[in-house]
Amino acid sequence: MRRLSVSLLMLLTACKPTTAPESATALAPSSSNADVAAPTGLRYLGGDADGGFVRALQPRDLEFPRDHGSHDEFRNEWWYFTGNAATSSGRRFGFELTFFRVRMTPPGRASRASAWAADQLWMAHLAITDVQNGRLAAAERLARGALGLAGATAAPFRVWVENWSVSGTADGRSAALMLQAQDASMSLALELHALKPVAVHGDRGLDSKGPEPGNASYYYSFARLAVRGTIDLDGDRSYVTGSAWMDREWSTSALSAGVVGWEWFGLQLSDGRELMLYRLRQTDGTPSAFSGGSLVEGDGATTRLRRADFEIEPTAEWTSQRTHVRYPVAWRIAIANSGLTLTVQPRVRDQEINLSVRYWEGAVRVVGKSRDGSLTGEGYLELAGY
């Protein structure tokens, strides 16, 4: 569900001017970046499987808190937080705070003696969707894994890129976390508490993205976290409560040739279930047989979904005035074995993020039905490779 044909390292070194500061902000809509589209990305930070990196080959028993920390023997990794929140008066926000790690040299290779030398490169994205005003603000931070500028630890749990961070305590059944990030025009300070244990995806955490050995990731989520705290936008502070999703993956290999993008859904339903679903999109527009997902029951039990288990189709598109890219922002999802039929609509159509990499990611609302009747929901949708 995540892939580009280049690694994060290649994207950052190719796209970031050497004179630019290590943070940047974009506000949509904006005329400052009109008609300029960054390279497509990014959530599966893959490239060719160079020798020396560990690959995701076999199912494994995930161990916590250890697996909340960094897996430096793999090339790529991320900690992904998305959520929906609202004030007591009903003003709605979407938010995203994400941390990406890419290893530049295989484990065991001798490093340089300089304190600035680093074999890890880090990127973080912050985005806030202001539903009331129909806009999205986004910013990024880039840092090397040296001199304490960026890193990740499992116990205590902390991931940071400069002064953006997630920290707290977490194991396989619970989490108490703090998200903190601040940019010139926006900030968030949010407490997160897991309402369900970790949902493990794929085959005991091994989530295959293609038929080739190692074209896979290790993947789990905290699919429902309670949220409370503050969101600041243009000097206006809002006290909010809501719900969030934490996604975790690490891997080395790219996806199969012919996969050019993906759609990813993380949906929290009013009947107490959560749905993670991704469609790997092939060159001809058809879904890869390795598309899949998970349905998380109210008690936390997880059912694996394979491509044959669901139907998915776009129902509406939106075209960016800045990049002229057309995105399918509304969808219909049907899972026959579970009796689910869902309609997914964006809270705001313009939730395109156009920083060092470009993708559409934003807050969505859900209406639908199950065997027990009608339901609603909310979540996040990611569109990459367009």
Summary of the structure (lengths in Angstrom):
residues: 386
radius of gyration: 19.3
end to end distance: 13.6
largest distance: 63.7
contacts: 1367
relative contact order: 0.19
helix: 4%
strand: 55%
